[in-house]
Amino acid sequence: MRTTGRSTWLEGARVFIADDEVLIAFDLEATFQGVGAQVIGPWFTLPEAMASAERDHIDVAVLDFRLGTDTTEPVARLLVERQIPFLFYSGQRLPELLSRHGHMLVEKPAMNDRLVEAVARLLNRP
């Protein structure tokens, strides 16, 4: 991961992570903590992701499109209602419904610095 000079790039940001691939989820957690973010999750199932998305203070979210056999569409709708920016980090093709609303997609696999940069853009951080 390239974070030279950016170790506090996301200082204080509360980044929600939902991904059912455990190794990827923990890698994302370490990546965002490494640039100063506080991680909410990671969540591996739709029920735990929904519960957190309803109750927790979240600044930005990174969602895999699939959590097991479920999709994160209900989480995405809730984040839209709460006006929380998010991106999808997935190898899945997004349904037209969600991609039409202009939500960012970072395709798996991607370098961690690309994800950090995408989240920083969502938060309007230089």
Contact map, one row per residue, 1 for C-alpha under 8 A:
111000000000000000000000000000100000000000000000000000000000000000000000000000000000000000000000000000000000001110000000000000
111100000000000000000000000000000000000000000000000000000000000000000000000000000000000000000000000000000000000110000000000000
111111100000000000000000000000000010000000000000000000000000000000000000000000000000000000000000000000000000000010000000000000
011111100000000000000000000000000000000000000000000000000000000000000000000000000000000000000000000000000000000000000000000000
001111100000000000000000000000000000000000000000000000000000000000000000000000000000000000000000000000000000000000000000000000
001111111000000000000000000000000010000000000000000000000000000000000000000000000000000000000000000000000000000000000000000000
001111111000000000000000000000000111000000000000000000000000000000000000000000000000000000000000000000000000000000000000000000
000001111110000000000000000000000111100000000000000000000000000000000000000000000000000000000000000000000000000000000000000000
000001111110000000000000000000000011000000000000000000000000000000000000000000000000000000000000000000000000000000000001000010
000000011111100000000000000000010011100000000000000000000000000000000000000000000000000000000000000000000000000000000001000010
000000011111100000000000000000000011110000000000000000000000000000000000000000000000000000000000000000000000000000000000000000
000000000111110000000000000000000001110000000000000000000000000000000000000000000000000000000000000000000000000000000000000000
000000000111111000000000000000000001110000000000000000000011000000000000000000000000000000000000000000000000000000000000000000
000000000001111100000000000000000000111100000000000000001111000000000000000000000000000000000000000000000000000000000000000000
000000000000111110000000000000010000111100000000000000000111110000000000000000000000000000000000000000000000000000000000000000
000000000000011111000000000000000000001111000000000000000111110000000000000000000000000000000000000000000000000000000000000000
000000000000001111100000100110000000001111100000000000000000111000000000000000000000000000000000000000000000000000000000000000
000000000000000111110000100000000000000011111000100000000000011100100000000000000000000000000000000000000000000000000000000000
000000000000000011111101100000000000000001111000000000000000001101100000000000000000000000000000000000000000000000000000000000
000000000000000001111100100000000000000000111000000000000000000101110000000000000000000000000000000000000000000000000000000000
000000000000000000111111100000000000000000010000000000000000000000000000000000000000000000000000000000000000000000000000000000
000000000000000000111111110000000000000000010000000000000000000000000000000000000000000000000000000000000000000000000000000000
000000000000000000001111111000000000000000000000000000000000000000000000000000000000000000000000000000000000000000000000000000
000000000000000000101111111100000000000000000000000000000000000000000000000000000000000000000000000000000000000000000000000000
000000000000000011111111111110000000000001000000000000000000000000000000000000000000000000000000000000000000000000000000000000
000000000000000000000111111111000000000001000000000000000000000000000000000000000000000000000000000000000000000000000000000000
000000000000000000000011111111100000000000000000000000000000000000000000000000000000000000000000000000000000000000000000000000
000000000000000010000001111111110000000000000000000000000000000000000000000000000000000000000000000000000000000100000000000000
000000000000000010000000111111111000001001000000000000000000000000000000000000000000000000000000000000000000000000000000000000
000000000000000000000000011111111100000000000000000000000000000000000000000000000000000000000000000000000000000000000000000000
100000000000000000000000001111111110000000000000000000000000000000000000000000000000000000000000000000000000000100010000000000
000000000100001000000000000111111111111000000000000000000000000000000000000000000000000000000000000000000000000000010000000000
000000000000000000000000000011111111111000000000000000000000000000000000000000000000000000000000000000000000000000000000000000
000000110000000000000000000001111111100000000000000000000000000000000000000000000000000000000000000000000000000000000000000000
001001111110000000000000000000111111100000000000000000000000000000000000000000000000000000000000000000000000000000000000000000
000000111111100000000000000000011111110000000000000000000000000000000000000000000000000000000000000000000000000000000000000000
000000010111111000000000000000011111111000000000000000000000000000000000000000000000000000000000000000000000000000000000000000
000000000011111000000000000000011001111100000000000000000000000000000000000000000000000000000000000000000000000000000000000000
000000000000011110000000000010011000111111000000000000000000000000000000000000000000000000000000000000000000000000000000000000
000000000000011110000000000000000000011111000000000100010100000000000000000000000000000000000000000000000000000000000000000000
000000000000000111000000000000000000001111100000100000000000000000000000000000000000000000000000000000000000000000000000000000
000000000000000111100000110010000000001111110000000000000000000000000000000000000000000000000000000000000000000000000000000000
000000000000000011110000000000000000000011111101100000000000000000000000000000000000000000000000000000000000000000000000000000
000000000000000001111100000000000000000001111101100000000000000000100000000000000000000000000000000000000000000000000000000000
000000000000000001110000000000000000000000111111100000000000000000110000000000000000000000000000000000000000000000000000000000
000000000000000000000000000000000000000000111111110000000000000000100111001000000000000000000000000000000000000000000000000000
000000000000000000000000000000000000000000001111111000000000000000000000000000000000000000000000000000000000000000000000000000
000000000000000000000000000000000000000000111111111100000000000000000000000000000000000000000000000000000000000000000000000000
000000000000000001000000000000000000000010111111111110000000000000000000001000000000000000000000000000000000000000000000000000
000000000000000000000000000000000000000000000111111111000000000000000000011000000000000000000000000000000000000000000000000000
000000000000000000000000000000000000000000000011111111100000000000000000000000000000000000000000000000000000000000000000000000
000000000000000000000000000000000000000100000001111111110000000000000000000000000000000000000000000000000000000000000000000000
000000000000000000000000000000000000000000000000111111110100000000000000001001100000000000000000000000000000000000000000000000
000000000000000000000000000000000000000000000000011111110000000000000000000001000000000000000000000000000000000000000000000000
000000000000000000000000000000000000000000000000001111111000000000000000000000000000000000000000000000000000000000000000000000
000000000000000000000000000000000000000100000000000111111100000000000000000000000000000000000000000000000000000000000000000000
000000000000010000000000000000000000000000000000000000111110000000000000000000000000000000000000000000000000000000000000000000
000000000000011100000000000000000000000100000000000010011111100000000000000000000001000000000000000000000000000000000000000000
000000000000111100000000000000000000000000000000000000001111100000000000000000000001100000000000000000000000000000000000001000
000000000000111100000000000000000000000000000000000000000111110000000000000000000001110000000000000000000000000000000010011000
000000000000001110000000000000000000000000000000000000000111111000000000000000000001111000000000000000000000000000000000000000
000000000000001111000000000000000000000000000000000000000001111100000000000000000000011110000000000000000000000000000000000000
000000000000000011100000000000000000000000000000000000000000111110000001000000000000011111000000000000000000000000000000000000
000000000000000001110000000000000000000000000000000000000000011111100001000000000000000111000000000000000000000000000000000000
000000000000000000000000000000000000000000000000000000000000001111100011100000000000000111010100000000000000000000000000000000
000000000000000000110000000000000000000000000000000000000000000111111111000000000000000001010000000000000000000000000000000000
000000000000000001110000000000000000000000011100000000000000000111111111000000000000000000000000000000000000000000000000000000
000000000000000000010000000000000000000000001000000000000000000001111110000000000000000000000000000000000000000000000000000000
000000000000000000000000000000000000000000000000000000000000000001111110000000000000000000000000000000000000000000000000000000
000000000000000000000000000000000000000000000100000000000000000001111111000000000000000000000000000000000000000000000000000000
000000000000000000000000000000000000000000000100000000000000000011111111110000000000000000000000000000000000000000000000000000
000000000000000000000000000000000000000000000100000000000000001111100111111100000000000000000000000000000000000000000000000000
000000000000000000000000000000000000000000000000000000000000000010000011111110000000000000000000010000000000000000000000000000
000000000000000000000000000000000000000000000000010000000000000000000011111111000000000000000000000000000000000000000000000000
000000000000000000000000000000000000000000000100110010000000000000000001111111100000000000000000000000000000000000000000000000
000000000000000000000000000000000000000000000000000000000000000000000001111111110000010000000000000000000000000000000000000000
000000000000000000000000000000000000000000000000000000000000000000000000111111111000000000000000000000000000000000000000000000
000000000000000000000000000000000000000000000000000011000000000000000000011111111100000000000000000000000000000000000000000000
000000000000000000000000000000000000000000000000000010000000000000000000001111111111110000000000000000000000000000000000000000
000000000000000000000000000000000000000000000000000000000000000000000000000111111111100000000000000000000000000000000000000000
000000000000000000000000000000000000000000000000000000000000000000000000000011111111000000000000000000000000000000000000000000
000000000000000000000000000000000000000000000000000000000000000000000000000001111111000000000000000000000000000000000000000000
000000000000000000000000000000000000000000000000000000000000000000000000000000111111100000000000000000000000000000000000000000
000000000000000000000000000000000000000000000000000000000111100000000000000000111111110000000000000000000000000000000000000000
000000000000000000000000000000000000000000000000000000000011100000000000000000110011111000000000000000000000000000000000011000
000000000000000000000000000000000000000000000000000000000001111000000000000100100001111100000000000000110000000000000010010000
000000000000000000000000000000000000000000000000000000000000111000000000000000000000111110000000000000111100000000000010000000
000000000000000000000000000000000000000000000000000000000000011110000000000000000000011111000000000000111110000000000000000000
000000000000000000000000000000000000000000000000000000000000011110000000000000000000001111100000000000001111000000000000000000
000000000000000000000000000000000000000000000000000000000000001111000000000000000000000111111000000000001111100000000000000000
000000000000000000000000000000000000000000000000000000000000000000000000000000000000000011111000000000000011100000000000000000
000000000000000000000000000000000000000000000000000000000000000011000000000000000000000001111100000000000010000000000000000000
000000000000000000000000000000000000000000000000000000000000000000000000000000000000000001111110000000000000000000000000000000
000000000000000000000000000000000000000000000000000000000000000010000000000000000000000000011111011000000000000000000000000000
000000000000000000000000000000000000000000000000000000000000000000000000000000000000000000001111111000000000000000000000000000
000000000000000000000000000000000000000000000000000000000000000000000000000000000000000000000111111100000000000000000000000000
000000000000000000000000000000000000000000000000000000000000000000000000000000000000000000000011111110000000000000000000000000
000000000000000000000000000000000000000000000000000000000000000000000000100000000000000000000111111111100000000000000000000000
000000000000000000000000000000000000000000000000000000000000000000000000000000000000000000000111111111110000000000000000000000
000000000000000000000000000000000000000000000000000000000000000000000000000000000000000000000001111111100000000000000000000000
000000000000000000000000000000000000000000000000000000000000000000000000000000000000000000000000111111100000000000000000000000
000000000000000000000000000000000000000000000000000000000000000000000000000000000000000000000000011111110000000000000000000000
000000000000000000000000000000000000000000000000000000000000000000000000000000000000011100000000011111111000000000000000000000
000000000000000000000000000000000000000000000000000000000000000000000000000000000000011100000000001001111100000000000000000000
000000000000000000000000000000000000000000000000000000000000000000000000000000000000001111000000000000111110000000000000000000
000000000000000000000000000000000000000000000000000000000000000000000000000000000000001111000000000000011111010000100000000000
000000000000000000000000000000000000000000000000000000000000000000000000000000000000000111110000000000001111110000000000000000
000000000000000000000000000000000000000000000000000000000000000000000000000000000000000011100000000000000111110000000000000000
000000000000000000000000000000000000000000000000000000000000000000000000000000000000000001100000000000000011111000000000000000
000000000000000000000000000000000000000000000000000000000000000000000000000000000000000000000000000000000111111101100000000000
100000000000000000000000000000000000000000000000000000000000000000000000000000000000000000000000000000000000111111100000000000
110000000000000000000000000100100000000000000000000000000000000000000000000000000000000000000000000000000000011111110000000000
111000000000000000000000000000000000000000000000000000000000000000000000000000000000000000000000000000000000001111111000000000
000000000000000000000000000000000000000000000000000000000000000000000000000000000000000000000000000000000000011111111100000000
000000000000000000000000000000000000000000000000000000000000000000000000000000000000000000000000000000000100011111111110000000
000000000000000000000000000000110000000000000000000000000000000000000000000000000000000000000000000000000000000111111111000000
000000000000000000000000000000000000000000000000000000000000000000000000000000000000000000000000000000000000000011111111100000
000000000000000000000000000000000000000000000000000000000000000000000000000000000000000000000000000000000000000001111111110000
000000000000000000000000000000000000000000000000000000000001000000000000000000000000011000000000000000000000000000111111111000
000000001100000000000000000000000000000000000000000000000000000000000000000000000000000000000000000000000000000000011111111111
000000000000000000000000000000000000000000000000000000000000000000000000000000000000000000000000000000000000000000001111111111
000000000000000000000000000000000000000000000000000000000001000000000000000000000000110000000000000000000000000000000111111110
000000000000000000000000000000000000000000000000000000000011000000000000000000000000100000000000000000000000000000000011111110
000000000000000000000000000000000000000000000000000000000000000000000000000000000000000000000000000000000000000000000001111111
000000001100000000000000000000000000000000000000000000000000000000000000000000000000000000000000000000000000000000000001111111
000000000000000000000000000000000000000000000000000000000000000000000000000000000000000000000000000000000000000000000001100111
